[in-house]
Amino acid sequence: MHLFDERENKTEMMGRPLADRMRPGNLDAFVGQGHLVGKGSLLRRAIEEDRIFSVIFWGPPGSGKTTLARIIANETASHFEMFSAVLSGVKEIKAVISEAKSQLRYHNKKTILFVDEIHRFNKAQQDAFLYHVESGLLTLIGATTENPSFEVISPLLSRVRVMVLHPYSEEELLTMLKRALNDKERGLGALSLSADEKTLQHIIRAADGDARTALNNLEGAASLVKERRGKKKITLAIVEEAVQKKALLYDKEGEEHYNLISAFHKSLRGSDPDAAMYWLGRMLDAGEDPLYIARRMVRFASEDVGNADPNALSIAVSAMQAFHFIGLPEGDLALAQAAVYLATAPKSNALYDGFGKVRGAIKKSGYLPVPLHIRNAPTRLMKDLDYGKGYRYAHDYPGAYIPQEYLPEKLRGETYYAPTNRGYEKIIKERLEKWYAIRERLKKEREEQKK
């Protein structure tokens, strides 16, 4: 390569966004997601031994899905094809399949197909390469921010592993930002810029676990510093300008953010609307992201109110949507309305406790099979295998209720949801007790008939 070519390539690289330039090229440089690529993990061994399997990476934006796909491309000997589900159709997939056959025939190379935003592929597009994934011609790597269970067809989903990526922690994002500031080849190191911990923490909190957003905001702040000649320090004021978000009134440990949201949450739980409005106002005045507060209220509506007042969730979601529509300053009143409603609603954590028990049962017992009588039976073969046999249609019985087992056999008799006597849950409790009584009566009648 000539010197001119090297300069041209470097210029081209520096013209790309910082987040793209700072993508690690190998697993050792990759930050975070240790549960997937840590030492000795299944995925890491598969990459290192060039035995990569079909996988769908499911995680929020900026969690490293595309980066992991590119690392796989760099560290395996396979032919790599990459395209977006948004821009490609069946025609492009057929072209990839044709190229994959050529690579295997003439170069003895397998093909890895990376599909970004795989949830946007329709059924026809997914069907187009299903057979070739099954035959091994294509190794599929998909990336999605949506739950694959709802967006990927079952035949394809059964042929891949789904691996979940988590939002990056503050420590992991701090590592990335410092690396970008110091890297002279791909990052901002040649500018000799500095930034203190408080400034970097504001970039991190504004990113909300998204590495791409954090690096883009750092690059935006660096651009503002370059425009103001003579200055080499990225200050908090410059970051606020670049991010378009005021920093909260943090103390040096960053506790104030957590103290305020804790006070707000506990005031809601304690049914104190005055305190709830006060802490809401304090957070808004400090520059907290209103949508962060709205998200916390949506969670609170399910966790601390639950079915004691089913309207609580609708009120919280409506407040978030209203704020999206109106914005500041008028939108703050919608948040205040939701806060007062949640504070004065009857409280129950029965839903929270019940679902926690369910998660524990799943972890303990594993993925138990669905009982035959409540399986779907759309085909003759399934009916012949007793799918749906013995199922009783509730609407054929008085009150649209007939006792039958719905849990796996191993878990029969378990109770996870225990409604309280507060609010609407009192009605739910009375309804359940009535159904339980019917169930026990019929159970005794069947036992007597057997005698």
C-alpha positions as CSV (number, residue, x, y, z in Angstrom):
1,M,0.0,0.0,0.0
2,H,1.3,3.4,-0.9
3,L,1.7,6.3,1.6
4,F,-1.0,8.2,-0.3
5,D,-3.4,5.2,0.1
6,E,-2.6,5.0,3.9
7,R,-3.4,8.7,4.3
8,E,-6.6,8.4,2.3
9,N,-7.7,5.4,4.4
10,K,-6.9,7.3,7.6
11,T,-8.8,10.4,6.4
12,E,-11.8,8.2,5.4
13,M,-11.7,6.5,8.9
14,M,-11.6,9.9,10.7
15,G,-14.6,11.0,8.7
16,R,-16.7,8.3,10.3
17,P,-18.5,8.9,13.6
18,L,-16.5,8.3,16.8
19,A,-18.8,5.5,17.9
20,D,-18.0,3.6,14.6
21,R,-14.3,4.3,14.7
22,M,-14.0,3.1,18.3
23,R,-15.6,-0.3,17.6
24,P,-13.3,-3.0,19.0
25,G,-12.0,-5.4,16.4
26,N,-11.5,-8.4,18.7
27,L,-12.9,-9.9,21.9
28,D,-10.1,-8.8,24.1
29,A,-10.9,-5.1,23.4
30,F,-14.7,-5.6,23.7
31,V,-16.1,-4.0,26.9
32,G,-19.0,-5.5,28.8
33,Q,-21.5,-8.4,28.2
34,G,-19.3,-10.7,30.2
35,H,-22.2,-13.2,30.5
36,L,-21.9,-13.8,26.8
37,V,-18.2,-13.3,25.9
38,G,-16.4,-13.7,29.2
39,K,-13.5,-16.2,29.5
40,G,-14.7,-19.7,28.9
41,S,-18.2,-18.7,27.7
42,L,-20.0,-20.6,25.0
43,L,-20.0,-17.8,22.5
44,R,-16.4,-16.9,23.1
45,R,-15.2,-20.5,22.6
46,A,-17.3,-20.7,19.4
47,I,-15.6,-17.6,18.0
48,E,-12.1,-18.5,19.1
49,E,-12.5,-22.1,17.7
50,D,-14.3,-20.8,14.5
51,R,-17.3,-22.9,15.3
52,I,-19.9,-20.1,15.3
53,F,-23.5,-21.1,15.4
54,S,-26.7,-19.3,14.3
55,V,-27.6,-16.7,16.9
56,I,-29.9,-13.7,17.4
57,F,-28.5,-10.9,19.6
58,W,-31.4,-9.2,21.4
59,G,-30.7,-6.0,23.3
60,P,-31.3,-2.3,23.5
61,P,-29.7,0.2,21.1
62,G,-26.0,0.7,21.6
63,S,-25.4,-2.6,23.6
64,G,-22.9,-4.0,21.2
65,K,-24.9,-6.3,18.9
66,T,-23.4,-5.1,15.6
67,T,-20.0,-4.8,17.1
68,L,-20.1,-8.5,18.2
69,A,-21.2,-9.4,14.7
70,R,-18.2,-7.6,13.2
71,I,-15.8,-9.2,15.7
72,I,-17.1,-12.6,14.5
73,A,-16.5,-11.5,11.0
74,N,-12.9,-10.5,11.8
75,E,-12.0,-13.6,13.9
76,T,-13.5,-16.4,11.9
77,A,-12.5,-17.7,8.5
78,S,-16.0,-17.7,7.1
79,H,-17.3,-15.5,4.3
80,F,-19.3,-12.7,5.8
81,E,-22.4,-11.0,4.4
82,M,-24.0,-8.1,6.1
83,F,-27.2,-6.2,5.2
84,S,-30.2,-4.6,6.8
85,A,-33.7,-6.1,6.9
86,V,-35.0,-2.6,6.2
87,L,-33.3,-2.3,2.8
88,S,-33.2,-5.9,1.6
89,G,-35.9,-8.2,0.3
90,V,-36.2,-11.8,-1.0
91,K,-34.2,-10.9,-4.2
92,E,-31.2,-9.8,-2.1
93,I,-31.5,-12.9,0.0
94,K,-31.4,-15.2,-3.0
95,A,-28.2,-13.4,-4.2
96,V,-26.6,-14.1,-0.8
97,I,-27.6,-17.7,-1.0
98,S,-26.1,-18.0,-4.5
99,E,-22.9,-16.4,-3.3
100,A,-22.8,-18.7,-0.3
101,K,-23.0,-21.7,-2.6
102,S,-20.1,-20.3,-4.7
103,Q,-18.0,-19.7,-1.6
104,L,-18.5,-23.2,-0.4
105,R,-17.9,-24.8,-3.8
106,Y,-14.9,-22.9,-4.9
107,H,-13.3,-21.7,-1.6
108,N,-14.6,-24.3,0.9
109,K,-15.8,-21.4,3.0
110,K,-19.0,-21.2,5.0
111,T,-21.1,-18.0,4.9
112,I,-22.1,-16.0,8.0
113,L,-25.1,-13.8,7.2
114,F,-25.6,-10.9,9.5
115,V,-29.1,-9.4,9.5
116,D,-29.5,-6.1,11.3
117,E,-33.0,-5.3,12.6
118,I,-34.1,-8.9,11.9
119,H,-37.5,-8.1,13.5
120,R,-38.3,-6.1,10.3
121,F,-38.1,-9.2,8.1
122,N,-41.6,-10.4,7.1
123,K,-42.5,-14.1,7.0
124,A,-41.7,-14.5,3.3
125,Q,-38.2,-13.0,3.8
126,Q,-37.5,-15.3,6.8
127,D,-38.9,-18.3,4.9
128,A,-36.5,-17.5,2.0
129,F,-33.4,-18.5,4.0
130,L,-34.9,-20.9,6.6
131,Y,-33.9,-24.0,4.7
132,H,-30.4,-22.8,4.1
133,V,-29.9,-22.1,7.8
134,E,-31.2,-25.6,8.6
135,S,-28.9,-27.1,6.0
136,G,-25.9,-25.3,7.3
137,L,-25.2,-23.3,4.2
138,L,-25.8,-20.1,6.1
139,T,-24.9,-19.3,9.7
140,L,-27.4,-16.6,10.7
141,I,-26.5,-13.8,13.1
142,G,-29.4,-11.5,13.7
143,A,-29.6,-8.3,15.7
144,T,-32.9,-6.9,17.2
145,T,-34.1,-4.5,19.8
146,E,-37.5,-6.4,19.8
147,N,-38.5,-9.6,21.5
148,P,-37.6,-12.3,18.9
149,S,-40.5,-14.5,20.3
150,F,-43.0,-12.1,18.7
151,E,-41.1,-11.0,15.6
152,V,-39.2,-14.1,14.3
153,I,-41.2,-17.1,12.9
154,S,-41.1,-20.2,15.1
155,P,-39.3,-22.5,12.6
156,L,-36.5,-20.1,12.4
157,L,-36.4,-19.3,16.1
158,S,-36.0,-23.0,16.9
159,R,-32.9,-23.1,14.8
160,V,-31.0,-20.3,16.5
161,R,-29.9,-19.4,19.9
162,V,-31.2,-16.1,21.4
163,M,-28.6,-14.3,23.4
164,V,-29.6,-11.2,25.5
165,L,-27.4,-8.2,25.7
166,H,-27.8,-5.7,28.6
167,P,-27.5,-1.9,28.7
168,Y,-23.9,-0.9,29.5
169,S,-23.2,-0.1,33.2
170,E,-21.8,3.3,34.1
171,E,-18.4,1.8,34.8
172,E,-18.3,0.2,31.3
173,L,-19.3,3.4,29.6
174,L,-16.6,5.3,31.5
175,T,-14.0,2.8,30.3
176,M,-15.2,3.5,26.7
177,L,-15.1,7.3,27.0
178,K,-11.7,7.3,28.5
179,R,-10.4,5.0,25.8
180,A,-11.9,7.3,23.1
181,L,-10.3,10.4,24.7
182,N,-6.8,8.7,24.8
183,D,-6.8,6.8,21.5
184,K,-4.7,8.8,19.0
185,E,-5.3,6.6,16.0
186,R,-9.1,6.2,16.1
187,G,-10.3,8.4,18.9
188,L,-9.8,11.9,20.1
189,G,-6.3,11.4,21.5
190,A,-4.6,13.6,18.9
191,L,-6.6,16.6,20.2
192,S,-5.1,16.3,23.7
193,L,-8.5,16.9,25.3
194,S,-9.3,16.4,28.9
195,A,-12.5,16.0,30.9
196,D,-13.1,15.5,34.6
197,E,-15.1,12.7,36.2
198,K,-18.2,14.8,36.8
199,T,-18.3,15.8,33.1
200,L,-17.9,12.3,31.9
201,Q,-20.6,11.1,34.4
202,H,-23.1,13.5,32.9
203,I,-22.4,12.1,29.4
204,I,-22.9,8.6,30.8
205,R,-26.2,9.3,32.5
206,A,-27.6,11.1,29.5
207,A,-26.7,8.0,27.4
208,D,-28.8,5.7,29.6
209,G,-26.7,2.6,28.9
210,D,-26.3,3.3,25.2
211,A,-22.6,3.2,24.2
212,R,-23.3,4.8,20.8
213,T,-25.1,7.7,22.3
214,A,-22.3,8.2,24.9
215,L,-19.6,8.3,22.3
216,N,-21.6,10.5,19.9
217,N,-22.2,13.0,22.8
218,L,-18.5,13.0,23.6
219,E,-17.7,13.7,20.0
220,G,-20.2,16.5,20.0
221,A,-18.6,18.1,23.0
222,A,-15.2,17.7,21.5
223,S,-16.4,19.5,18.3
224,L,-17.5,22.5,20.4
225,V,-14.1,22.6,22.2
226,K,-12.4,22.6,18.7
227,E,-14.5,25.6,17.7
228,R,-13.3,27.6,20.7
229,R,-9.6,27.7,20.0
230,G,-7.1,27.6,22.8
231,K,-9.3,25.5,25.1
232,K,-8.4,21.8,25.6
233,K,-10.8,20.9,28.3
234,I,-14.3,19.5,27.9
235,T,-16.3,21.2,30.7
236,L,-19.7,20.3,32.1
237,A,-21.2,23.4,30.5
238,I,-19.9,22.3,27.1
239,V,-21.4,18.8,27.5
240,E,-24.7,20.3,28.6
241,E,-24.7,22.3,25.4
242,A,-23.7,19.3,23.3
243,V,-26.2,16.9,24.9
244,Q,-29.0,19.6,25.2
245,K,-29.6,18.4,28.7
246,K,-28.9,20.2,32.0
247,A,-26.8,18.3,34.5
248,L,-28.5,17.4,37.8
249,L,-27.3,18.9,41.0
250,Y,-25.1,15.9,41.9
251,D,-22.8,15.9,44.8
252,K,-19.3,14.5,44.2
253,E,-20.5,10.9,44.7
254,G,-23.5,11.4,42.4
255,E,-25.9,10.6,45.2
256,E,-28.4,13.4,44.8
257,H,-30.0,11.8,41.7
258,Y,-30.6,8.6,43.6
259,N,-31.7,10.4,46.8
260,L,-34.4,12.4,44.9
261,I,-35.8,9.5,43.0
262,S,-35.8,7.4,46.2
263,A,-37.7,10.1,48.1
264,F,-40.2,10.4,45.2
265,H,-40.8,6.6,45.0
266,K,-41.2,6.2,48.8
267,S,-43.6,9.2,49.0
268,L,-45.8,7.5,46.3
269,R,-45.6,4.2,48.2
270,G,-46.4,6.0,51.5
271,S,-49.5,7.5,49.9
272,D,-48.3,11.1,50.5
273,P,-49.4,13.2,47.5
274,D,-47.9,16.4,48.9
275,A,-44.4,14.9,49.3
276,A,-44.7,13.2,45.9
277,M,-45.4,16.5,44.2
278,Y,-42.6,18.2,46.1
279,W,-40.0,15.6,45.1
280,L,-41.3,15.6,41.5
281,G,-40.8,19.4,41.4
282,R,-37.3,19.1,42.9
283,M,-36.3,16.6,40.2
284,L,-37.7,18.7,37.4
285,D,-36.0,21.9,38.7
286,A,-32.7,20.0,38.9
287,G,-32.9,19.1,35.3
288,E,-33.9,15.4,35.6
289,D,-35.1,13.8,32.4
290,P,-39.0,14.0,32.7
291,L,-39.3,10.7,30.7
292,Y,-37.1,9.0,33.3
293,I,-39.5,10.1,36.0
294,A,-42.4,8.9,33.8
295,R,-40.8,5.5,33.3
296,R,-40.4,5.1,37.1
297,M,-44.1,5.9,37.6
298,V,-45.1,3.3,35.0
299,R,-43.1,0.8,36.9
300,F,-44.5,1.9,40.2
301,A,-48.1,1.5,38.9
302,S,-47.5,-2.2,38.4
303,E,-45.1,-2.8,41.3
304,D,-46.7,-0.9,44.2
305,V,-50.3,-0.4,43.1
306,G,-50.9,-3.4,40.8
307,N,-54.5,-4.7,40.6
308,A,-55.6,-2.8,43.7
309,D,-56.3,-0.1,41.1
310,P,-55.9,-1.3,37.5
311,N,-56.4,2.2,36.2
312,A,-53.1,3.3,37.8
313,L,-51.1,1.8,34.9
314,S,-53.3,3.5,32.3
315,I,-52.9,6.9,34.1
316,A,-49.1,6.5,34.3
317,V,-48.8,5.6,30.6
318,S,-51.1,8.4,29.6
319,A,-49.0,10.9,31.5
320,M,-45.9,9.7,29.7
321,Q,-47.7,10.0,26.3
322,A,-49.1,13.4,27.3
323,F,-45.6,14.6,28.1
324,H,-44.3,13.3,24.8
325,F,-47.1,15.3,23.1
326,I,-46.8,18.6,25.0
327,G,-43.2,18.7,26.3
328,L,-41.9,21.2,28.8
329,P,-43.0,23.3,30.5
330,E,-46.7,22.4,30.1
331,G,-46.2,18.7,30.2
332,D,-45.0,18.7,33.8
333,L,-48.7,19.0,35.0
334,A,-49.5,15.6,33.4
335,L,-46.6,14.1,35.5
336,A,-47.9,15.8,38.6
337,Q,-51.4,14.5,37.9
338,A,-50.1,10.9,37.6
339,A,-48.0,11.3,40.8
340,V,-51.0,12.4,42.8
341,Y,-53.1,9.6,41.4
342,L,-50.5,7.0,42.2
343,A,-49.9,8.4,45.7
344,T,-53.6,8.3,46.6
345,A,-54.4,4.9,44.9
346,P,-54.8,1.8,47.1
347,K,-51.5,-0.2,47.2
348,S,-50.7,-3.8,46.6
349,N,-47.4,-5.5,45.8
350,A,-49.2,-8.9,45.3
351,L,-48.5,-8.8,41.6
352,Y,-44.8,-8.0,42.1
353,D,-44.4,-10.8,44.7
354,G,-46.4,-13.3,42.6
355,F,-44.4,-12.7,39.5
356,G,-41.2,-13.0,41.5
357,K,-42.4,-16.4,42.7
358,V,-43.1,-17.4,39.1
359,R,-39.6,-16.4,38.1
360,G,-38.2,-18.5,40.9
361,A,-40.3,-21.5,40.0
362,I,-39.1,-21.3,36.4
363,K,-35.5,-21.1,37.5
364,K,-35.9,-24.0,39.8
365,S,-37.9,-26.3,37.6
366,G,-36.7,-25.3,34.1
367,Y,-38.9,-25.1,31.0
368,L,-41.7,-27.7,31.7
369,P,-43.8,-28.9,28.7
370,V,-47.3,-27.5,28.1
371,P,-50.0,-30.0,29.2
372,L,-51.4,-31.8,26.2
373,H,-55.0,-30.7,26.8
374,I,-54.2,-27.0,26.5
375,R,-51.9,-27.2,23.5
376,N,-53.1,-25.8,20.2
377,A,-54.1,-28.5,17.6
378,P,-54.4,-26.8,14.2
379,T,-53.4,-30.0,12.3
380,R,-54.7,-33.6,12.1
381,L,-51.3,-34.9,13.3
382,M,-51.4,-32.8,16.4
383,K,-55.0,-34.0,17.1
384,D,-53.8,-37.6,16.6
385,L,-51.1,-36.9,19.2
386,D,-53.8,-35.9,21.7
387,Y,-53.1,-32.1,21.5
388,G,-56.1,-30.4,22.9
389,K,-57.8,-33.6,24.0
390,G,-60.0,-33.2,27.1
391,Y,-59.9,-29.4,27.0
392,R,-63.2,-27.9,28.3
393,Y,-64.3,-24.6,26.8
394,A,-65.1,-22.2,29.7
395,H,-68.0,-20.5,27.9
396,D,-69.9,-23.7,27.7
397,Y,-70.3,-23.7,31.5
398,P,-72.2,-21.6,34.0
399,G,-70.5,-18.3,34.8
400,A,-67.9,-19.1,32.0
401,Y,-65.9,-21.1,34.6
402,I,-65.0,-24.8,34.8
403,P,-62.1,-26.1,36.9
404,Q,-59.3,-27.7,35.0
405,E,-55.5,-27.8,35.3
406,Y,-53.5,-25.2,33.4
407,L,-50.1,-25.5,35.1
408,P,-47.5,-28.1,34.2
409,E,-48.1,-31.3,36.2
410,K,-45.0,-30.7,38.3
411,L,-46.4,-27.4,39.5
412,R,-50.0,-28.3,40.0
413,G,-51.5,-26.8,43.2
414,E,-49.0,-23.9,43.4
415,T,-50.4,-20.5,44.1
416,Y,-48.4,-17.4,43.0
417,Y,-50.8,-14.5,43.0
418,A,-52.4,-13.7,46.4
419,P,-54.6,-10.5,46.1
420,T,-55.1,-8.3,49.1
421,N,-58.3,-6.8,50.5
422,R,-57.5,-3.4,49.2
423,G,-59.2,-1.6,46.3
424,Y,-60.1,-3.6,43.2
425,E,-58.0,-6.6,44.4
426,K,-60.8,-7.2,47.0
427,I,-63.1,-8.0,44.1
428,I,-60.5,-10.2,42.5
429,K,-60.0,-12.0,45.8
430,E,-63.7,-12.7,46.2
431,R,-63.9,-13.9,42.6
432,L,-61.0,-16.3,43.0
433,E,-62.3,-17.6,46.3
434,K,-65.6,-18.4,44.6
435,W,-63.8,-20.3,41.8
436,Y,-61.6,-22.1,44.3
437,A,-64.8,-23.2,46.2
438,I,-66.3,-24.6,43.0
439,R,-63.0,-26.4,42.2
440,E,-62.9,-28.0,45.7
441,R,-66.6,-29.0,45.5
442,L,-66.2,-30.7,42.1
443,K,-63.0,-32.4,43.3
444,K,-64.8,-33.9,46.3
445,E,-67.7,-35.1,44.0
446,R,-65.2,-36.8,41.7
447,E,-63.5,-38.5,44.7
448,E,-66.8,-39.7,46.0
449,Q,-67.8,-41.1,42.6
450,K,-64.6,-43.2,42.6
451,K,-65.4,-44.8,45.9
